[in-house]
């Protein structure tokens, strides 16, 4: 999960994608390639990503098994 200031979002909108961002498909590189500071906090928790229908099924199963869904 990411959080951005209004100024950072405006910068992101006004700045074209760089070569590394295009390859990696990671929006943080928009700032890194342009020498803008990025700060991250390490969250010690399980992360779940849903990029495909198969992922969705796995996440739904995980949620049900762990009492996170009705």
mmCIF file of the N, C-alpha and C atoms, coordinates in Angstrom:
data_MODEL
# 
_entry.id   MODEL 
# 
loop_
_atom_site.group_PDB 
_atom_site.id 
_atom_site.type_symbol 
_atom_site.label_atom_id 
_atom_site.label_alt_id 
_atom_site.label_comp_id 
_atom_site.label_asym_id 
_atom_site.label_entity_id 
_atom_site.label_seq_id 
_atom_site.pdbx_PDB_ins_code 
_atom_site.Cartn_x 
_atom_site.Cartn_y 
_atom_site.Cartn_z 
_atom_site.occupancy 
_atom_site.B_iso_or_equiv 
_atom_site.pdbx_formal_charge 
_atom_site.auth_seq_id 
_atom_site.auth_comp_id 
_atom_site.auth_asym_id 
_atom_site.auth_atom_id 
_atom_site.pdbx_PDB_model_num 
ATOM 1   N N  . UNK A 1 1  ? 0.846   -1.165  0.000   1.00 0.00 ? 1  UNK A N  1 
ATOM 2   C CA . UNK A 1 1  ? 0.000   0.000   0.000   1.00 0.00 ? 1  UNK A CA 1 
ATOM 3   C C  . UNK A 1 1  ? 0.892   1.228   0.000   1.00 0.00 ? 1  UNK A C  1 
ATOM 4   N N  . UNK A 1 2  ? 0.553   2.179   -0.799  1.00 0.00 ? 2  UNK A N  1 
ATOM 5   C CA . UNK A 1 2  ? 1.352   3.390   -0.871  1.00 0.00 ? 2  UNK A CA 1 
ATOM 6   C C  . UNK A 1 2  ? 0.545   4.610   -0.475  1.00 0.00 ? 2  UNK A C  1 
ATOM 7   N N  . UNK A 1 3  ? 1.236   5.606   0.017   1.00 0.00 ? 3  UNK A N  1 
ATOM 8   C CA . UNK A 1 3  ? 0.604   6.877   0.378   1.00 0.00 ? 3  UNK A CA 1 
ATOM 9   C C  . UNK A 1 3  ? 1.431   7.996   -0.243  1.00 0.00 ? 3  UNK A C  1 
ATOM 10  N N  . UNK A 1 4  ? 0.747   8.953   -0.826  1.00 0.00 ? 4  UNK A N  1 
ATOM 11  C CA . UNK A 1 4  ? 1.430   10.037  -1.518  1.00 0.00 ? 4  UNK A CA 1 
ATOM 12  C C  . UNK A 1 4  ? 0.842   11.376  -1.088  1.00 0.00 ? 4  UNK A C  1 
ATOM 13  N N  . UNK A 1 5  ? 1.691   12.383  -1.030  1.00 0.00 ? 5  UNK A N  1 
ATOM 14  C CA . UNK A 1 5  ? 1.201   13.736  -0.798  1.00 0.00 ? 5  UNK A CA 1 
ATOM 15  C C  . UNK A 1 5  ? 0.589   14.253  -2.099  1.00 0.00 ? 5  UNK A C  1 
ATOM 16  N N  . UNK A 1 6  ? -0.183  15.313  -1.998  1.00 0.00 ? 6  UNK A N  1 
ATOM 17  C CA . UNK A 1 6  ? -0.759  15.913  -3.201  1.00 0.00 ? 6  UNK A CA 1 
ATOM 18  C C  . UNK A 1 6  ? 0.352   16.354  -4.150  1.00 0.00 ? 6  UNK A C  1 
ATOM 19  N N  . UNK A 1 7  ? 1.407   16.915  -3.595  1.00 0.00 ? 7  UNK A N  1 
ATOM 20  C CA . UNK A 1 7  ? 2.536   17.379  -4.411  1.00 0.00 ? 7  UNK A CA 1 
ATOM 21  C C  . UNK A 1 7  ? 3.190   16.198  -5.142  1.00 0.00 ? 7  UNK A C  1 
ATOM 22  N N  . UNK A 1 8  ? 3.339   15.084  -4.455  1.00 0.00 ? 8  UNK A N  1 
ATOM 23  C CA . UNK A 1 8  ? 3.941   13.901  -5.077  1.00 0.00 ? 8  UNK A CA 1 
ATOM 24  C C  . UNK A 1 8  ? 3.053   13.366  -6.198  1.00 0.00 ? 8  UNK A C  1 
ATOM 25  N N  . UNK A 1 9  ? 1.742   13.357  -5.981  1.00 0.00 ? 9  UNK A N  1 
ATOM 26  C CA . UNK A 1 9  ? 0.824   12.887  -7.021  1.00 0.00 ? 9  UNK A CA 1 
ATOM 27  C C  . UNK A 1 9  ? 0.859   13.801  -8.243  1.00 0.00 ? 9  UNK A C  1 
ATOM 28  N N  . UNK A 1 10 ? 0.949   15.090  -8.006  1.00 0.00 ? 10 UNK A N  1 
ATOM 29  C CA . UNK A 1 10 ? 1.055   16.024  -9.126  1.00 0.00 ? 10 UNK A CA 1 
ATOM 30  C C  . UNK A 1 10 ? 2.352   15.793  -9.890  1.00 0.00 ? 10 UNK A C  1 
ATOM 31  N N  . UNK A 1 11 ? 3.448   15.592  -9.163  1.00 0.00 ? 11 UNK A N  1 
ATOM 32  C CA . UNK A 1 11 ? 4.734   15.307  -9.806  1.00 0.00 ? 11 UNK A CA 1 
ATOM 33  C C  . UNK A 1 11 ? 4.628   14.028  -10.631 1.00 0.00 ? 11 UNK A C  1 
ATOM 34  N N  . UNK A 1 12 ? 4.035   12.998  -10.045 1.00 0.00 ? 12 UNK A N  1 
ATOM 35  C CA . UNK A 1 12 ? 3.888   11.713  -10.728 1.00 0.00 ? 12 UNK A CA 1 
ATOM 36  C C  . UNK A 1 12 ? 3.085   11.891  -12.015 1.00 0.00 ? 12 UNK A C  1 
ATOM 37  N N  . UNK A 1 13 ? 2.008   12.636  -11.943 1.00 0.00 ? 13 UNK A N  1 
ATOM 38  C CA . UNK A 1 13 ? 1.155   12.865  -13.101 1.00 0.00 ? 13 UNK A CA 1 
ATOM 39  C C  . UNK A 1 13 ? 1.882   13.632  -14.197 1.00 0.00 ? 13 UNK A C  1 
ATOM 40  N N  . UNK A 1 14 ? 2.701   14.596  -13.806 1.00 0.00 ? 14 UNK A N  1 
ATOM 41  C CA . UNK A 1 14 ? 3.360   15.489  -14.760 1.00 0.00 ? 14 UNK A CA 1 
ATOM 42  C C  . UNK A 1 14 ? 4.683   14.949  -15.301 1.00 0.00 ? 14 UNK A C  1 
ATOM 43  N N  . UNK A 1 15 ? 5.163   13.827  -14.766 1.00 0.00 ? 15 UNK A N  1 
ATOM 44  C CA . UNK A 1 15 ? 6.468   13.297  -15.150 1.00 0.00 ? 15 UNK A CA 1 
ATOM 45  C C  . UNK A 1 15 ? 6.299   12.026  -15.978 1.00 0.00 ? 15 UNK A C  1 
ATOM 46  N N  . UNK A 1 16 ? 6.958   11.952  -17.136 1.00 0.00 ? 16 UNK A N  1 
ATOM 47  C CA . UNK A 1 16 ? 6.829   10.738  -17.958 1.00 0.00 ? 16 UNK A CA 1 
ATOM 48  C C  . UNK A 1 16 ? 7.543   9.540   -17.332 1.00 0.00 ? 16 UNK A C  1 
ATOM 49  N N  . UNK A 1 17 ? 7.108   8.349   -17.712 1.00 0.00 ? 17 UNK A N  1 
ATOM 50  C CA . UNK A 1 17 ? 7.739   7.122   -17.237 1.00 0.00 ? 17 UNK A CA 1 
ATOM 51  C C  . UNK A 1 17 ? 9.165   7.043   -17.767 1.00 0.00 ? 17 UNK A C  1 
ATOM 52  N N  . UNK A 1 18 ? 10.087  6.565   -16.925 1.00 0.00 ? 18 UNK A N  1 
ATOM 53  C CA . UNK A 1 18 ? 11.463  6.371   -17.332 1.00 0.00 ? 18 UNK A CA 1 
ATOM 54  C C  . UNK A 1 18 ? 11.683  4.942   -17.816 1.00 0.00 ? 18 UNK A C  1 
ATOM 55  N N  . UNK A 1 19 ? 12.875  4.648   -18.318 1.00 0.00 ? 19 UNK A N  1 
ATOM 56  C CA . UNK A 1 19 ? 13.145  3.321   -18.861 1.00 0.00 ? 19 UNK A CA 1 
ATOM 57  C C  . UNK A 1 19 ? 13.036  2.185   -17.827 1.00 0.00 ? 19 UNK A C  1 
ATOM 58  N N  . UNK A 1 20 ? 13.495  2.425   -16.603 1.00 0.00 ? 20 UNK A N  1 
ATOM 59  C CA . UNK A 1 20 ? 13.429  1.371   -15.580 1.00 0.00 ? 20 UNK A CA 1 
ATOM 60  C C  . UNK A 1 20 ? 11.977  1.127   -15.163 1.00 0.00 ? 20 UNK A C  1 
ATOM 61  N N  . UNK A 1 21 ? 11.211  2.209   -14.989 1.00 0.00 ? 21 UNK A N  1 
ATOM 62  C CA . UNK A 1 21 ? 9.800   2.043   -14.627 1.00 0.00 ? 21 UNK A CA 1 
ATOM 63  C C  . UNK A 1 21 ? 9.063   1.253   -15.710 1.00 0.00 ? 21 UNK A C  1 
ATOM 64  N N  . UNK A 1 22 ? 9.365   1.521   -16.973 1.00 0.00 ? 22 UNK A N  1 
ATOM 65  C CA . UNK A 1 22 ? 8.712   0.795   -18.068 1.00 0.00 ? 22 UNK A CA 1 
ATOM 66  C C  . UNK A 1 22 ? 9.020   -0.700  -18.008 1.00 0.00 ? 22 UNK A C  1 
ATOM 67  N N  . UNK A 1 23 ? 10.257  -1.043  -17.668 1.00 0.00 ? 23 UNK A N  1 
ATOM 68  C CA . UNK A 1 23 ? 10.654  -2.450  -17.591 1.00 0.00 ? 23 UNK A CA 1 
ATOM 69  C C  . UNK A 1 23 ? 10.061  -3.126  -16.364 1.00 0.00 ? 23 UNK A C  1 
ATOM 70  N N  . UNK A 1 24 ? 10.184  -2.485  -15.217 1.00 0.00 ? 24 UNK A N  1 
ATOM 71  C CA . UNK A 1 24 ? 9.794   -3.093  -13.946 1.00 0.00 ? 24 UNK A CA 1 
ATOM 72  C C  . UNK A 1 24 ? 8.303   -2.966  -13.630 1.00 0.00 ? 24 UNK A C  1 
ATOM 73  N N  . UNK A 1 25 ? 7.606   -2.042  -14.299 1.00 0.00 ? 25 UNK A N  1 
ATOM 74  C CA . UNK A 1 25 ? 6.183   -1.808  -14.016 1.00 0.00 ? 25 UNK A CA 1 
ATOM 75  C C  . UNK A 1 25 ? 5.955   -1.509  -12.532 1.00 0.00 ? 25 UNK A C  1 
ATOM 76  N N  . UNK A 1 26 ? 6.820   -0.668  -11.974 1.00 0.00 ? 26 UNK A N  1 
ATOM 77  C CA . UNK A 1 26 ? 6.745   -0.289  -10.559 1.00 0.00 ? 26 UNK A CA 1 
ATOM 78  C C  . UNK A 1 26 ? 6.752   1.231   -10.493 1.00 0.00 ? 26 UNK A C  1 
ATOM 79  N N  . UNK A 1 27 ? 5.652   1.824   -10.026 1.00 0.00 ? 27 UNK A N  1 
ATOM 80  C CA . UNK A 1 27 ? 5.525   3.279   -10.051 1.00 0.00 ? 27 UNK A CA 1 
ATOM 81  C C  . UNK A 1 27 ? 6.530   4.008   -9.169  1.00 0.00 ? 27 UNK A C  1 
ATOM 82  N N  . UNK A 1 28 ? 7.140   3.326   -8.212  1.00 0.00 ? 28 UNK A N  1 
ATOM 83  C CA . UNK A 1 28 ? 8.145   3.984   -7.361  1.00 0.00 ? 28 UNK A CA 1 
ATOM 84  C C  . UNK A 1 28 ? 9.349   4.453   -8.181  1.00 0.00 ? 28 UNK A C  1 
ATOM 85  N N  . UNK A 1 29 ? 9.607   3.776   -9.276  1.00 0.00 ? 29 UNK A N  1 
ATOM 86  C CA . UNK A 1 29 ? 10.752  4.161   -10.097 1.00 0.00 ? 29 UNK A CA 1 
ATOM 87  C C  . UNK A 1 29 ? 10.564  5.529   -10.741 1.00 0.00 ? 29 UNK A C  1 
ATOM 88  N N  . UNK A 1 30 ? 9.329   6.004   -10.843 1.00 0.00 ? 30 UNK A N  1 
ATOM 89  C CA . UNK A 1 30 ? 9.094   7.356   -11.376 1.00 0.00 ? 30 UNK A CA 1 
ATOM 90  C C  . UNK A 1 30 ? 9.837   8.362   -10.508 1.00 0.00 ? 30 UNK A C  1 
ATOM 91  N N  . UNK A 1 31 ? 9.822   8.150   -9.207  1.00 0.00 ? 31 UNK A N  1 
ATOM 92  C CA . UNK A 1 31 ? 10.514  9.041   -8.271  1.00 0.00 ? 31 UNK A CA 1 
ATOM 93  C C  . UNK A 1 31 ? 12.007  8.726   -8.211  1.00 0.00 ? 31 UNK A C  1 
ATOM 94  N N  . UNK A 1 32 ? 12.333  7.456   -8.108  1.00 0.00 ? 32 UNK A N  1 
ATOM 95  C CA . UNK A 1 32 ? 13.734  7.043   -7.952  1.00 0.00 ? 32 UNK A CA 1 
ATOM 96  C C  . UNK A 1 32 ? 14.568  7.463   -9.157  1.00 0.00 ? 32 UNK A C  1 
ATOM 97  N N  . UNK A 1 33 ? 14.051  7.218   -10.363 1.00 0.00 ? 33 UNK A N  1 
ATOM 98  C CA . UNK A 1 33 ? 14.804  7.583   -11.573 1.00 0.00 ? 33 UNK A CA 1 
ATOM 99  C C  . UNK A 1 33 ? 15.030  9.084   -11.688 1.00 0.00 ? 33 UNK A C  1 
ATOM 100 N N  . UNK A 1 34 ? 14.179  9.855   -11.037 1.00 0.00 ? 34 UNK A N  1 
ATOM 101 C CA . UNK A 1 34 ? 14.310  11.309  -11.081 1.00 0.00 ? 34 UNK A CA 1 
ATOM 102 C C  . UNK A 1 34 ? 14.900  11.881  -9.792  1.00 0.00 ? 34 UNK A C  1 
ATOM 103 N N  . UNK A 1 35 ? 15.533  10.993  -9.033  1.00 0.00 ? 35 UNK A N  1 
ATOM 104 C CA . UNK A 1 35 ? 16.249  11.382  -7.810  1.00 0.00 ? 35 UNK A CA 1 
ATOM 105 C C  . UNK A 1 35 ? 15.351  12.071  -6.775  1.00 0.00 ? 35 UNK A C  1 
ATOM 106 N N  . UNK A 1 36 ? 14.132  11.564  -6.648  1.00 0.00 ? 36 UNK A N  1 
ATOM 107 C CA . UNK A 1 36 ? 13.206  12.049  -5.619  1.00 0.00 ? 36 UNK A CA 1 
ATOM 108 C C  . UNK A 1 36 ? 13.212  11.042  -4.469  1.00 0.00 ? 36 UNK A C  1 
ATOM 109 N N  . UNK A 1 37 ? 13.155  11.537  -3.259  1.00 0.00 ? 37 UNK A N  1 
ATOM 110 C CA . UNK A 1 37 ? 13.168  10.648  -2.095  1.00 0.00 ? 37 UNK A CA 1 
ATOM 111 C C  . UNK A 1 37 ? 11.892  9.829   -1.998  1.00 0.00 ? 37 UNK A C  1 
ATOM 112 N N  . UNK A 1 38 ? 12.053  8.561   -1.617  1.00 0.00 ? 38 UNK A N  1 
ATOM 113 C CA . UNK A 1 38 ? 10.927  7.662   -1.333  1.00 0.00 ? 38 UNK A CA 1 
ATOM 114 C C  . UNK A 1 38 ? 11.187  7.049   0.030   1.00 0.00 ? 38 UNK A C  1 
ATOM 115 N N  . UNK A 1 39 ? 10.174  6.954   0.824   1.00 0.00 ? 39 UNK A N  1 
ATOM 116 C CA . UNK A 1 39 ? 10.303  6.371   2.157   1.00 0.00 ? 39 UNK A CA 1 
ATOM 117 C C  . UNK A 1 39 ? 9.353   5.200   2.291   1.00 0.00 ? 39 UNK A C  1 
ATOM 118 N N  . UNK A 1 40 ? 9.866   4.127   2.850   1.00 0.00 ? 40 UNK A N  1 
ATOM 119 C CA . UNK A 1 40 ? 9.067   2.920   3.027   1.00 0.00 ? 40 UNK A CA 1 
ATOM 120 C C  . UNK A 1 40 ? 9.142   2.464   4.470   1.00 0.00 ? 40 UNK A C  1 
ATOM 121 N N  . UNK A 1 41 ? 8.098   1.833   4.919   1.00 0.00 ? 41 UNK A N  1 
ATOM 122 C CA . UNK A 1 41 ? 8.070   1.231   6.248   1.00 0.00 ? 41 UNK A CA 1 
ATOM 123 C C  . UNK A 1 41 ? 7.866   -0.259  6.045   1.00 0.00 ? 41 UNK A C  1 
ATOM 124 N N  . UNK A 1 42 ? 8.700   -1.060  6.666   1.00 0.00 ? 42 UNK A N  1 
ATOM 125 C CA . UNK A 1 42 ? 8.589   -2.502  6.550   1.00 0.00 ? 42 UNK A CA 1 
ATOM 126 C C  . UNK A 1 42 ? 7.426   -2.985  7.409   1.00 0.00 ? 42 UNK A C  1 
ATOM 127 N N  . UNK A 1 43 ? 6.444   -3.577  6.774   1.00 0.00 ? 43 UNK A N  1 
ATOM 128 C CA . UNK A 1 43 ? 5.283   -4.112  7.487   1.00 0.00 ? 43 UNK A CA 1 
ATOM 129 C C  . UNK A 1 43 ? 5.464   -5.619  7.624   1.00 0.00 ? 43 UNK A C  1 
ATOM 130 N N  . UNK A 1 44 ? 5.520   -6.095  8.839   1.00 0.00 ? 44 UNK A N  1 
ATOM 131 C CA . UNK A 1 44 ? 5.727   -7.520  9.089   1.00 0.00 ? 44 UNK A CA 1 
ATOM 132 C C  . UNK A 1 44 ? 4.382   -8.234  9.095   1.00 0.00 ? 44 UNK A C  1 
ATOM 133 N N  . UNK A 1 45 ? 3.866   -8.438  7.901   1.00 0.00 ? 45 UNK A N  1 
ATOM 134 C CA . UNK A 1 45 ? 2.584   -9.127  7.788   1.00 0.00 ? 45 UNK A CA 1 
ATOM 135 C C  . UNK A 1 45 ? 2.527   -9.849  6.448   1.00 0.00 ? 45 UNK A C  1 
ATOM 136 N N  . UNK A 1 46 ? 1.608   -10.763 6.335   1.00 0.00 ? 46 UNK A N  1 
ATOM 137 C CA . UNK A 1 46 ? 1.427   -11.480 5.083   1.00 0.00 ? 46 UNK A CA 1 
ATOM 138 C C  . UNK A 1 46 ? 0.772   -10.541 4.078   1.00 0.00 ? 46 UNK A C  1 
ATOM 139 N N  . UNK A 1 47 ? 1.315   -10.530 2.879   1.00 0.00 ? 47 UNK A N  1 
ATOM 140 C CA . UNK A 1 47 ? 0.720   -9.727  1.821   1.00 0.00 ? 47 UNK A CA 1 
ATOM 141 C C  . UNK A 1 47 ? 0.063   -10.640 0.799   1.00 0.00 ? 47 UNK A C  1 
ATOM 142 N N  . UNK A 1 48 ? -1.016  -10.178 0.250   1.00 0.00 ? 48 UNK A N  1 
ATOM 143 C CA . UNK A 1 48 ? -1.742  -10.937 -0.756  1.00 0.00 ? 48 UNK A CA 1 
ATOM 144 C C  . UNK A 1 48 ? -1.894  -10.066 -1.992  1.00 0.00 ? 48 UNK A C  1 
ATOM 145 N N  . UNK A 1 49 ? -1.633  -10.641 -3.137  1.00 0.00 ? 49 UNK A N  1 
ATOM 146 C CA . UNK A 1 49 ? -1.729  -9.904  -4.384  1.00 0.00 ? 49 UNK A CA 1 
ATOM 147 C C  . UNK A 1 49 ? -2.731  -10.596 -5.301  1.00 0.00 ? 49 UNK A C  1 
ATOM 148 N N  . UNK A 1 50 ? -3.579  -9.812  -5.928  1.00 0.00 ? 50 UNK A N  1 
ATOM 149 C CA . UNK A 1 50 ? -4.547  -10.368 -6.865  1.00 0.00 ? 50 UNK A CA 1 
ATOM 150 C C  . UNK A 1 50 ? -4.306  -9.735  -8.229  1.00 0.00 ? 50 UNK A C  1 
ATOM 151 N N  . UNK A 1 51 ? -3.631  -10.494 -9.080  1.00 0.00 ? 51 UNK A N  1 
ATOM 152 C CA . UNK A 1 51 ? -3.337  -10.022 -10.434 1.00 0.00 ? 51 UNK A CA 1 
ATOM 153 C C  . UNK A 1 51 ? -4.019  -10.866 -11.504 1.00 0.00 ? 51 UNK A C  1 
ATOM 154 N N  . UNK A 1 52 ? -4.500  -12.037 -11.134 1.00 0.00 ? 52 UNK A N  1 
ATOM 155 C CA . UNK A 1 52 ? -5.132  -12.941 -12.086 1.00 0.00 ? 52 UNK A CA 1 
ATOM 156 C C  . UNK A 1 52 ? -6.358  -13.573 -11.431 1.00 0.00 ? 52 UNK A C  1 
ATOM 157 N N  . UNK A 1 53 ? -7.243  -14.152 -12.216 1.00 0.00 ? 53 UNK A N  1 
ATOM 158 C CA . UNK A 1 53 ? -8.386  -14.865 -11.621 1.00 0.00 ? 53 UNK A CA 1 
ATOM 159 C C  . UNK A 1 53 ? -7.943  -15.992 -10.684 1.00 0.00 ? 53 UNK A C  1 
ATOM 160 N N  . UNK A 1 54 ? -6.843  -16.656 -11.007 1.00 0.00 ? 54 UNK A N  1 
ATOM 161 C CA . UNK A 1 54 ? -6.315  -17.721 -10.141 1.00 0.00 ? 54 UNK A CA 1 
ATOM 162 C C  . UNK A 1 54 ? -5.909  -17.142 -8.782  1.00 0.00 ? 54 UNK A C  1 
ATOM 163 N N  . UNK A 1 55 ? -5.269  -15.970 -8.790  1.00 0.00 ? 55 UNK A N  1 
ATOM 164 C CA . UNK A 1 55 ? -4.891  -15.308 -7.532  1.00 0.00 ? 55 UNK A CA 1 
ATOM 165 C C  . UNK A 1 55 ? -6.125  -15.023 -6.687  1.00 0.00 ? 55 UNK A C  1 
ATOM 166 N N  . UNK A 1 56 ? -7.180  -14.575 -7.329  1.00 0.00 ? 56 UNK A N  1 
ATOM 167 C CA . UNK A 1 56 ? -8.416  -14.251 -6.614  1.00 0.00 ? 56 UNK A CA 1 
ATOM 168 C C  . UNK A 1 56 ? -8.961  -15.457 -5.874  1.00 0.00 ? 56 UNK A C  1 
ATOM 169 N N  . UNK A 1 57 ? -8.950  -16.596 -6.529  1.00 0.00 ? 57 UNK A N  1 
ATOM 170 C CA . UNK A 1 57 ? -9.436  -17.828 -5.902  1.00 0.00 ? 57 UNK A CA 1 
ATOM 171 C C  . UNK A 1 57 ? -8.578  -18.169 -4.686  1.00 0.00 ? 57 UNK A C  1 
ATOM 172 N N  . UNK A 1 58 ? -7.261  -18.051 -4.818  1.00 0.00 ? 58 UNK A N  1 
ATOM 173 C CA . UNK A 1 58 ? -6.353  -18.367 -3.705  1.00 0.00 ? 58 UNK A CA 1 
ATOM 174 C C  . UNK A 1 58 ? -6.547  -17.403 -2.536  1.00 0.00 ? 58 UNK A C  1 
ATOM 175 N N  . UNK A 1 59 ? -6.733  -16.124 -2.828  1.00 0.00 ? 59 UNK A N  1 
ATOM 176 C CA . UNK A 1 59 ? -6.929  -15.135 -1.771  1.00 0.00 ? 59 UNK A CA 1 
ATOM 177 C C  . UNK A 1 59 ? -8.269  -15.364 -1.075  1.00 0.00 ? 59 UNK A C  1 
ATOM 178 N N  . UNK A 1 60 ? -9.301  -15.651 -1.850  1.00 0.00 ? 60 UNK A N  1 
ATOM 179 C CA . UNK A 1 60 ? -10.601 -15.930 -1.232  1.00 0.00 ? 60 UNK A CA 1 
ATOM 180 C C  . UNK A 1 60 ? -10.507 -17.152 -0.312  1.00 0.00 ? 60 UNK A C  1 
ATOM 181 N N  . UNK A 1 61 ? -9.809  -18.189 -0.752  1.00 0.00 ? 61 UNK A N  1 
ATOM 182 C CA . UNK A 1 61 ? -9.630  -19.388 0.079   1.00 0.00 ? 61 UNK A CA 1 
ATOM 183 C C  . UNK A 1 61 ? -8.892  -19.043 1.366   1.00 0.00 ? 61 UNK A C  1 
ATOM 184 N N  . UNK A 1 62 ? -7.824  -18.256 1.252   1.00 0.00 ? 62 UNK A N  1 
ATOM 185 C CA . UNK A 1 62 ? -7.049  -17.834 2.419   1.00 0.00 ? 62 UNK A CA 1 
ATOM 186 C C  . UNK A 1 62 ? -7.937  -17.060 3.398   1.00 0.00 ? 62 UNK A C  1 
ATOM 187 N N  . UNK A 1 63 ? -8.747  -16.143 2.857   1.00 0.00 ? 63 UNK A N  1 
ATOM 188 C CA . UNK A 1 63 ? -9.607  -15.330 3.712   1.00 0.00 ? 63 UNK A CA 1 
ATOM 189 C C  . UNK A 1 63 ? -10.635 -16.190 4.453   1.00 0.00 ? 63 UNK A C  1 
ATOM 190 N N  . UNK A 1 64 ? -11.228 -17.137 3.763   1.00 0.00 ? 64 UNK A N  1 
ATOM 191 C CA . UNK A 1 64 ? -12.208 -18.018 4.387   1.00 0.00 ? 64 UNK A CA 1 
ATOM 192 C C  . UNK A 1 64 ? -11.549 -18.876 5.472   1.00 0.00 ? 64 UNK A C  1 
ATOM 193 N N  . UNK A 1 65 ? -10.388 -19.441 5.141   1.00 0.00 ? 65 UNK A N  1 
ATOM 194 C CA . UNK A 1 65 ? -9.688  -20.316 6.092   1.00 0.00 ? 65 UNK A CA 1 
ATOM 195 C C  . UNK A 1 65 ? -9.226  -19.569 7.331   1.00 0.00 ? 65 UNK A C  1 
ATOM 196 N N  . UNK A 1 66 ? -9.027  -18.275 7.232   1.00 0.00 ? 66 UNK A N  1 
ATOM 197 C CA . UNK A 1 66 ? -8.520  -17.483 8.346   1.00 0.00 ? 66 UNK A CA 1 
ATOM 198 C C  . UNK A 1 66 ? -9.565  -16.561 8.955   1.00 0.00 ? 66 UNK A C  1 
ATOM 199 N N  . UNK A 1 67 ? -10.830 -16.838 8.676   1.00 0.00 ? 67 UNK A N  1 
ATOM 200 C CA . UNK A 1 67 ? -11.916 -16.068 9.264   1.00 0.00 ? 67 UNK A CA 1 
ATOM 201 C C  . UNK A 1 67 ? -11.958 -14.618 8.866   1.00 0.00 ? 67 UNK A C  1 
ATOM 202 N N  . UNK A 1 68 ? -11.488 -14.312 7.659   1.00 0.00 ? 68 UNK A N  1 
ATOM 203 C CA . UNK A 1 68 ? -11.463 -12.931 7.194   1.00 0.00 ? 68 UNK A CA 1 
ATOM 204 C C  . UNK A 1 68 ? -12.595 -12.625 6.228   1.00 0.00 ? 68 UNK A C  1 
ATOM 205 N N  . UNK A 1 69 ? -13.432 -13.612 5.964   1.00 0.00 ? 69 UNK A N  1 
ATOM 206 C CA . UNK A 1 69 ? -14.556 -13.421 5.048   1.00 0.00 ? 69 UNK A CA 1 
ATOM 207 C C  . UNK A 1 69 ? -15.783 -14.110 5.638   1.00 0.00 ? 69 UNK A C  1 
ATOM 208 N N  . UNK A 1 70 ? -16.926 -13.702 5.192   1.00 0.00 ? 70 UNK A N  1 
ATOM 209 C CA . UNK A 1 70 ? -18.184 -14.287 5.660   1.00 0.00 ? 70 UNK A CA 1 
ATOM 210 C C  . UNK A 1 70 ? -18.510 -15.542 4.890   1.00 0.00 ? 70 UNK A C  1 
# 
